[in-house]
Amino acid sequence: MNNQGQNYTTSLTVDQSPEEVYAAIVNPRGWWSESIEGVTDQVGSVFYYHFQTVHHCTIKVVELEVGKKVVWHVLESYMNFVKDQAEWAGTDIIFDITRKNDKTEVHFTHIGLAPELECYGVCYDAWKTYINGSLHDLITTGKGRPNVGEGITEAEKKLS
């Protein structure tokens, strides 16, 4: 794995409680993709993400701490737009939740998603859109903007 400084990270801050933020994160159908299949809120469970024939992956829930942390491990991954089609395989997706004063901060890290990967530009754009846009909206308004089989970022639209 790459060191922490080379992994994709982003943060968002909201007024909602850590428990409300956690509930939104473990509902990726509400902010990432309505096509996700499987259980997403139990340690040891496996769920499946797919976006058309462009990207799909199998993800295991490895850690859940209500109001504090969510960790997913990518077991398998396929991307049809890069040479190493399994670039996400073996990576970890981490949501650290902390309360600071009267705000809740989410620090998102995709360990293993580093700038030298071919998919980095597309994934950077996608995670920024899904985390800072859709997840933020789900937390603050109760309604996210997950993809529903069509691309929502410019990169996704080009790949579709």
PATOR-644861 format. One record per residue: y, x, z of N, C-alpha, C in turn; residue in three letters. Coordinates in nm, 4 decimals. Each point is the difference from the previous one (the first is absolute). Layout:
Y/X/Z/Y/X/Z/Y/X/Z/ala
...
This chain:
-0.1196/0.0834/0.0000/0.1196/-0.0834/0.0000/0.1253/0.0873/0.0000/met
0.1061/-0.0566/-0.0474/0.1284/0.0699/-0.0027/0.0657/-0.0079/0.1369/asn
0.0940/0.0876/0.0265/0.0679/-0.0089/0.1289/0.0971/-0.1180/-0.0017/asn
0.0387/-0.0432/0.1193/0.0805/-0.1220/0.0166/0.1273/0.0012/-0.0850/gln
0.0638/0.1158/-0.0195/0.1246/0.0068/-0.0741/-0.0144/-0.0291/-0.1482/gly
-0.1208/0.0083/-0.0530/-0.0206/-0.0212/-0.1430/-0.0524/-0.1395/-0.0331/gln
-0.0218/-0.0820/0.0986/-0.0534/-0.1337/-0.0228/0.1135/-0.0992/-0.0201/asn
-0.0311/-0.1095/-0.0713/0.1014/-0.1033/-0.0196/0.0293/-0.0686/0.1328/tyr
0.1264/-0.0100/0.0345/0.0410/-0.0713/0.1206/0.1231/-0.0840/-0.0292/thr
0.0125/-0.1080/0.0737/0.1198/-0.0819/-0.0021/0.0060/-0.0745/0.1326/thr
0.1154/-0.0512/0.0335/0.0170/-0.0737/0.1257/0.0843/-0.1236/-0.0233/ser
-0.0179/-0.0959/0.0890/0.0877/-0.1168/0.0006/0.0222/-0.0415/0.1435/leu
0.1135/-0.0629/0.0241/0.0364/-0.0451/0.1343/0.0358/-0.1475/-0.0065/thr
-0.0525/-0.0770/0.0959/0.0222/-0.1447/0.0028/0.0308/-0.0446/0.1421/val
0.0463/-0.1236/0.0126/0.0300/-0.0577/0.1311/-0.1233/-0.0587/0.0683/asp
-0.1050/-0.0281/-0.0748/-0.1174/-0.0659/0.0535/-0.0770/0.0914/0.0962/gln
-0.0867/-0.0610/0.0801/-0.0771/0.0745/0.1003/-0.1093/0.0839/-0.0663/ser
-0.0476/0.1015/0.0696/-0.1119/0.0793/-0.0533/-0.1232/-0.0857/-0.0312/pro
-0.0240/-0.1019/0.0777/-0.1143/-0.0881/-0.0235/0.0169/-0.0809/-0.1283/glu
0.1216/-0.0456/-0.0273/0.0268/-0.0725/-0.1252/-0.0143/0.0929/-0.1202/glu
0.0453/0.1238/0.0136/-0.0111/0.0987/-0.1070/-0.1475/0.0296/-0.0270/val
-0.0758/0.0222/0.1051/-0.1432/0.0263/-0.0125/-0.0699/-0.1152/-0.0731/tyr
0.0304/-0.1232/0.0391/-0.0623/-0.1176/-0.0634/0.0284/-0.0032/-0.1499/ala
0.1188/0.0398/-0.0404/0.0340/0.0032/-0.1425/-0.0778/0.1107/-0.0721/ala
-0.0087/0.1173/0.0605/-0.0688/0.1128/-0.0639/-0.1466/-0.0329/-0.0257/ile
-0.0679/-0.0608/0.0984/-0.1434/-0.0286/-0.0162/-0.0254/-0.1205/-0.0896/val
0.1051/-0.0507/-0.0617/-0.0085/-0.1080/-0.0985/0.0484/0.0526/-0.1356/asn
-0.0702/0.0985/-0.0593/0.0493/0.0573/-0.1254/0.0023/-0.0986/-0.1168/pro
-0.0693/-0.1125/0.0113/0.0102/-0.1041/-0.1032/0.1405/-0.0604/-0.0022/arg
0.0690/0.0102/0.1103/0.1344/-0.0540/0.0108/0.1087/0.0922/-0.0498/gly
-0.0325/0.1300/-0.0177/0.1046/0.0935/-0.0439/-0.0441/0.0966/-0.1093/trp
-0.1305/0.0254/-0.0174/-0.0454/0.0967/-0.1001/-0.0582/-0.0710/-0.1206/trp
-0.1083/-0.0729/0.0200/-0.0646/-0.0676/-0.1123/-0.0776/-0.1207/0.0477/ser
0.0188/-0.1118/-0.0675/-0.0771/-0.1194/0.0313/-0.1453/0.0150/-0.0444/glu
-0.0304/0.1036/-0.0788/-0.1354/0.0228/-0.0505/-0.0887/0.0779/0.0970/ser
0.0512/0.0387/0.1152/-0.0812/0.0743/0.0970/-0.1127/-0.0892/0.0491/ile
-0.1200/0.0589/0.0040/-0.1182/-0.0728/0.0463/-0.0567/0.0716/0.1216/glu
-0.0434/-0.0767/0.0984/-0.0623/0.0570/0.1185/0.0867/-0.0133/0.1234/gly
-0.0556/0.0441/0.1122/0.0658/-0.0097/0.1302/0.0923/0.1203/0.0189/val
0.1243/-0.0267/0.0369/0.0997/0.1066/0.0117/0.0501/0.0219/0.1427/thr
-0.0536/-0.0751/0.0958/0.0528/0.0079/0.1364/-0.1064/0.0284/0.1056/asp
-0.1087/0.0684/-0.0407/-0.1051/0.0377/0.0943/-0.0436/0.1434/-0.0274/gln
-0.0041/0.0819/0.1046/-0.0445/0.1387/-0.0148/-0.1434/0.0005/-0.0534/val
-0.0228/0.0860/-0.0981/-0.1312/0.0128/-0.0613/-0.0191/-0.0866/-0.1223/gly
0.0884/-0.0961/-0.0204/-0.0128/-0.0863/-0.1177/0.0475/0.0734/-0.1248/ser
-0.0453/-0.0488/-0.1140/0.0349/0.0587/-0.1282/0.0647/-0.1084/-0.0851/val
0.1082/0.0374/-0.0682/0.0612/-0.0948/-0.0925/0.0230/0.0671/-0.1341/phe
0.0252/-0.0839/-0.0989/0.0080/0.0461/-0.1391/0.1334/-0.0408/-0.0602/tyr
0.0690/0.0988/-0.0547/0.1253/-0.0228/-0.0710/-0.0263/0.0205/-0.1482/tyr
0.0548/-0.0872/-0.0829/-0.0039/0.0279/-0.1433/0.1241/-0.0566/-0.0673/his
0.0459/0.0758/-0.0974/0.1126/-0.0420/-0.0837/-0.0468/0.0088/-0.1444/phe
-0.0296/-0.1145/-0.0555/-0.0512/-0.0093/-0.1372/-0.1126/0.1025/-0.0189/gln
-0.0030/0.0692/-0.1118/-0.0984/0.1069/-0.0201/0.0644/0.1364/0.0231/thr
0.1226/-0.0014/0.0505/0.0792/0.1215/0.0166/-0.0389/0.0784/0.1259/val
-0.0138/-0.0685/0.1116/-0.0234/0.0676/0.1280/-0.0839/-0.0892/0.0898/his
-0.1039/0.0567/0.0551/-0.0729/-0.0698/0.1053/-0.0505/0.1012/0.1009/his
-0.0163/-0.0454/0.1243/-0.0496/0.0890/0.1034/-0.0706/-0.0789/0.1094/cys
-0.0856/0.0710/0.0709/-0.0735/-0.0520/0.1147/0.0578/0.0683/0.1225/thr
0.0433/-0.0795/0.0967/0.0713/0.0526/0.1159/-0.0694/-0.0450/0.1278/ile
-0.0187/0.0936/0.0917/-0.0598/-0.0300/0.1299/0.1088/-0.0003/0.1069/lys
-0.0018/-0.1007/0.0861/0.0919/-0.0065/0.1129/-0.0589/0.0902/0.1086/val
0.0688/0.1097/0.0316/-0.0557/0.0959/0.0956/0.0663/-0.0017/0.1374/val
0.1222/-0.0519/0.0083/0.0671/-0.0061/0.1303/0.0987/-0.1153/0.0010/glu
-0.0038/-0.0763/0.1080/0.0952/-0.1081/0.0220/0.0407/0.0032/0.1467/leu
0.1290/0.0093/0.0237/0.0534/-0.0079/0.1343/0.1179/-0.0968/-0.0066/glu
-0.0229/-0.1208/0.0504/0.0986/-0.1078/-0.0132/0.1377/0.0481/0.0437/val
0.0973/-0.0189/-0.0899/0.1378/0.0369/0.0291/0.0291/0.1486/-0.0070/gly
-0.1021/0.0824/-0.0382/0.0222/0.1441/0.0008/-0.0466/0.0723/-0.1255/lys
-0.1180/-0.0353/-0.0529/-0.0523/0.0816/-0.1085/-0.1044/-0.0736/-0.0819/lys
0.0002/0.0297/-0.1318/-0.1015/-0.0467/-0.0940/-0.0362/0.1207/-0.0860/val
-0.1305/0.0267/-0.0138/-0.0450/0.1104/-0.0843/-0.1107/-0.0502/-0.0917/val
0.0176/0.0263/-0.1294/-0.1003/-0.0319/-0.1018/-0.0465/0.1303/-0.0637/trp
-0.1283/0.0054/-0.0356/-0.0552/0.1154/-0.0714/-0.0503/-0.0475/-0.1359/his
0.0446/0.0654/-0.1062/-0.0404/-0.0378/-0.1352/-0.1367/0.0630/-0.0287/val
-0.1016/-0.0844/-0.0107/-0.1359/0.0461/-0.0256/-0.0212/0.0338/-0.1468/leu
0.0446/-0.0888/-0.0862/-0.0141/0.0182/-0.1446/0.1281/-0.0453/-0.0666/glu
0.0309/0.0629/-0.1124/0.1201/-0.0371/-0.0730/-0.0189/0.0275/-0.1480/ser
0.0616/-0.0828/-0.0807/-0.0021/0.0172/-0.1446/0.1382/-0.0339/-0.0533/tyr
0.0552/0.0892/-0.0806/0.1265/-0.0234/-0.0695/-0.0221/0.0383/-0.1460/met
0.0297/-0.0922/-0.0904/-0.0275/0.0280/-0.1413/0.1113/0.0785/-0.0692/asn
0.1040/0.0354/0.0722/0.1164/0.0622/-0.0632/0.0178/0.1474/0.0353/phe
-0.0989/0.0589/0.0679/0.0068/0.1420/0.0351/-0.1321/0.0677/-0.0344/val
0.0046/0.1312/-0.0168/-0.1200/0.0752/-0.0362/-0.1054/-0.0058/0.1112/lys
0.0415/0.0318/0.1250/-0.0903/-0.0129/0.1149/0.0109/-0.1433/0.0497/asp
-0.0852/-0.0852/-0.0500/0.0117/-0.1432/0.0256/-0.0285/-0.0396/0.1447/gln
-0.0450/0.0946/0.0818/-0.0307/-0.0279/0.1410/0.1004/0.0672/0.0938/ala
0.1239/0.0173/-0.0434/0.0986/0.0746/0.0790/0.0190/-0.0533/0.1419/glu
-0.0133/-0.1298/0.0206/0.0192/-0.0546/0.1340/-0.1229/0.0152/0.0882/trp
-0.1170/0.0225/-0.0557/-0.1233/0.0065/0.0797/0.0134/0.1065/0.1083/ala
-0.0347/-0.0374/0.1226/0.0085/0.0920/0.1124/0.1354/0.0082/0.0661/gly
0.0964/-0.0760/-0.0467/0.1336/0.0020/0.0598/0.0077/-0.1021/0.1135/thr
0.1027/0.0131/0.0822/0.0219/-0.0917/0.1124/0.1385/-0.0624/-0.0108/asp
0.0049/-0.1275/0.0315/0.1245/-0.0771/-0.0031/0.0291/-0.0406/0.1443/ile
0.1141/0.0459/0.0524/0.0296/-0.0158/0.1425/0.1335/-0.0704/0.0201/ile
-0.0023/-0.0981/0.0884/0.1202/-0.0716/0.0427/0.0173/0.0264/0.1488/phe
0.1030/0.0754/0.0381/0.0331/0.0212/0.1408/0.1151/-0.0931/0.0344/asp
-0.0172/-0.0757/0.1066/0.0989/-0.1004/0.0418/0.0564/0.0418/0.1351/ile
0.1316/0.0096/0.0091/0.0631/0.0361/0.1269/0.1196/-0.0897/0.0266/thr
0.0248/-0.0240/0.1274/0.1169/-0.0763/0.0427/0.1082/0.0984/0.0394/arg
0.1182/-0.0138/-0.0595/0.1129/0.0858/0.0333/0.1184/-0.0901/0.0322/lys
0.0379/0.0026/0.1268/0.1047/-0.0893/0.0496/-0.0409/-0.1429/-0.0282/asn
0.0765/-0.0734/-0.0780/-0.0353/-0.1397/-0.0289/-0.0522/-0.0170/-0.1426/asp
-0.0474/0.1081/-0.0615/-0.0508/-0.0025/-0.1374/-0.1446/0.0498/-0.0021/lys
-0.0712/-0.0364/-0.1060/-0.1349/0.0517/-0.0216/0.0009/0.0806/-0.1280/thr
-0.0543/0.1206/0.0084/-0.0076/0.0886/-0.1161/-0.1448/0.0130/-0.0451/glu
-0.0183/-0.0065/-0.1311/-0.1297/0.0265/-0.0612/0.0139/0.1307/-0.0768/val
-0.0846/0.0951/0.0345/-0.0053/0.1261/-0.0746/-0.1305/-0.0034/-0.0784/his
0.0110/-0.0036/-0.1321/-0.1140/-0.0084/-0.0906/-0.0284/0.1379/-0.0578/phe
-0.1262/0.0425/0.0040/-0.0402/0.1275/-0.0589/-0.1283/-0.0214/-0.0794/thr
-0.0015/0.0477/-0.1222/-0.1235/0.0015/-0.0791/-0.0430/0.1462/-0.0070/his
-0.0909/0.0384/0.0918/-0.0459/0.1385/0.0079/-0.0908/0.0283/-0.1187/ile
0.0363/0.1002/-0.0754/-0.0742/0.0365/-0.1203/0.0714/-0.0409/-0.1273/gly
0.1002/-0.0868/0.0113/0.0809/-0.0361/-0.1163/0.1177/0.0976/-0.0033/leu
-0.0180/0.1060/-0.0767/0.0959/0.1097/-0.0023/0.0627/0.0134/-0.1386/ala
0.1189/0.0609/-0.0078/0.0717/0.0118/-0.1278/-0.0778/0.0664/-0.1124/pro
-0.0959/0.0866/0.0317/-0.0740/0.0665/-0.1075/-0.1039/-0.0905/-0.0669/glu
-0.0274/-0.1168/0.0561/-0.0951/-0.0919/-0.0625/0.0643/-0.0689/-0.1207/leu
-0.0793/-0.0217/-0.1012/0.0499/-0.0635/-0.1226/0.0508/-0.1420/0.0249/glu
-0.0630/-0.0711/0.0941/0.0388/-0.1391/0.0272/0.1231/-0.0116/0.0888/cys
0.0499/0.1118/0.0523/0.1040/-0.0043/0.1029/0.1226/-0.0833/-0.0399/tyr
0.0524/0.0187/-0.1188/0.1206/-0.0730/-0.0409/-0.0205/-0.1508/0.0003/gly
-0.1100/-0.0440/-0.0565/-0.0308/-0.1439/-0.0037/-0.0227/-0.0512/0.1418/val
-0.0771/0.0752/0.0804/-0.0314/-0.0428/0.1359/0.1231/0.0029/0.0903/cys
0.0866/0.0987/-0.0189/0.1253/0.0075/0.0749/0.0809/-0.1277/-0.0225/tyr
0.0157/-0.0357/-0.1264/0.0746/-0.1203/-0.0360/-0.0652/-0.1247/0.0589/asp
-0.1316/-0.0071/-0.0095/-0.0716/-0.1177/0.0500/0.0105/-0.0110/0.1516/ala
-0.0317/0.1075/0.0730/0.0078/-0.0080/0.1456/0.1415/-0.0319/0.0464/trp
0.1004/0.0598/-0.0632/0.1389/-0.0297/0.0374/0.0279/-0.1496/-0.0156/lys
-0.0463/-0.0565/-0.1105/0.0206/-0.1424/-0.0262/-0.0763/-0.0868/0.0995/thr
-0.1266/0.0332/0.0221/-0.0817/-0.0830/0.0885/0.0363/0.0153/0.1472/tyr
0.0283/0.1217/0.0448/0.0305/0.0217/0.1419/0.1445/-0.0386/0.0316/ile
0.0961/0.0618/-0.0711/0.1412/-0.0226/0.0316/0.0525/-0.1323/-0.0522/asn
-0.0712/-0.0601/-0.0927/0.0408/-0.1294/-0.0541/-0.0871/-0.1131/0.0521/gly
-0.1225/-0.0072/-0.0491/-0.0864/-0.1136/0.0293/-0.0423/-0.0095/0.1468/ser
-0.0482/0.1103/0.0592/-0.0386/-0.0043/0.1418/0.1212/-0.0304/0.0865/leu
0.1121/0.0635/-0.0291/0.1237/-0.0282/0.0738/0.0325/-0.1493/-0.0060/his
-0.0105/-0.0586/-0.1194/0.0303/-0.1423/-0.0147/-0.0986/-0.0875/0.0757/asp
-0.1284/0.0358/-0.0036/-0.0995/-0.0783/0.0738/0.0315/0.0026/0.1492/leu
0.0354/0.1157/0.0512/0.0321/0.0126/0.1425/0.1255/-0.0787/0.0346/ile
0.1046/0.0123/-0.0806/0.1307/-0.0564/0.0371/0.0201/-0.1452/-0.0417/thr
-0.0704/-0.0448/-0.1044/0.0213/-0.1379/-0.0469/-0.1267/-0.0847/0.0028/thr
-0.1155/0.0652/0.0205/-0.1263/-0.0736/-0.0027/-0.0592/-0.0123/-0.1387/gly
0.0696/0.0546/-0.1019/-0.0502/-0.0071/-0.1370/0.0173/0.1346/-0.0689/lys
-0.1126/0.0632/-0.0343/0.0034/0.1258/-0.0732/-0.0008/-0.0261/-0.1496/gly
-0.0089/0.1077/-0.0764/-0.0050/-0.0089/-0.1454/-0.1190/0.0803/-0.0534/arg
-0.1225/-0.0432/0.0361/-0.1179/0.0731/-0.0486/-0.0187/-0.0224/-0.1492/pro
-0.0747/0.0918/-0.0618/-0.0298/-0.0263/-0.1405/-0.1057/-0.1086/-0.0065/asn
0.0090/-0.0795/-0.1021/-0.0935/-0.1114/-0.0195/-0.0693/0.0167/-0.1349/val
-0.0402/0.1243/-0.0262/-0.0678/0.0300/-0.1253/0.0909/0.0567/-0.1069/gly
0.1298/-0.0048/0.0228/0.0980/0.0569/-0.0931/0.0757/0.1093/0.0720/glu
0.0401/0.1029/-0.0734/0.0757/0.1088/0.0596/0.1357/-0.0461/0.0490/gly
0.0428/0.0556/0.1145/0.1342/-0.0323/0.0482/0.0931/0.1207/-0.0075/ile
-0.0576/0.1210/-0.0064/0.0853/0.1189/-0.0175/0.0052/0.0298/-0.1496/thr
0.0991/0.0767/-0.0404/0.0112/0.0369/-0.1406/-0.1222/0.0774/-0.0462/glu
-0.0479/0.0919/0.0851/-0.1171/0.0796/-0.0362/-0.1233/-0.0883/-0.0185/ala
-0.0194/-0.0965/0.0907/-0.1141/-0.0914/-0.0115/0.0089/-0.0816/-0.1293/glu
0.1196/-0.0455/-0.0308/0.0172/-0.0786/-0.1228/-0.0348/0.0812/-0.1223/lys
0.0360/0.1289/-0.0019/-0.0308/0.0859/-0.1135/-0.1503/0.0266/-0.0118/lys
-0.0676/0.0076/0.1146/-0.1438/0.0290/0.0006/-0.0862/-0.1218/-0.0336/leu
0.0557/-0.1196/0.0197/-0.0763/-0.1237/-0.0227/-0.0258/-0.0232/-0.1470/ser
